[in-house]
């Protein structure tokens, strides 16, 4: 039996081909990020080989929180 409420359409293009990348609710998103830990970087800034995919890494020297998404490092700057 199908649900009377329509489900959101999940795009399968642009990095959304893996199951953890297709979140349909906030609870699913929380369940994915809850076990992840933030580790401290040994290098400033960390390299691509220092950070695993979807792993948080904090750089104490520059006060930046790094994460690797689809092979690209991204950061948030703290003041």
Buried (B, 14 or more C-beta within 10 A) or exposed (E): EEEEEEEEEEEEEEEEEEEEBEBEEEEEEEEBEEEEEEBEBEEEBBEEEBBEEBBBBBBEEBEBBBBBEEEEBEBEEEE
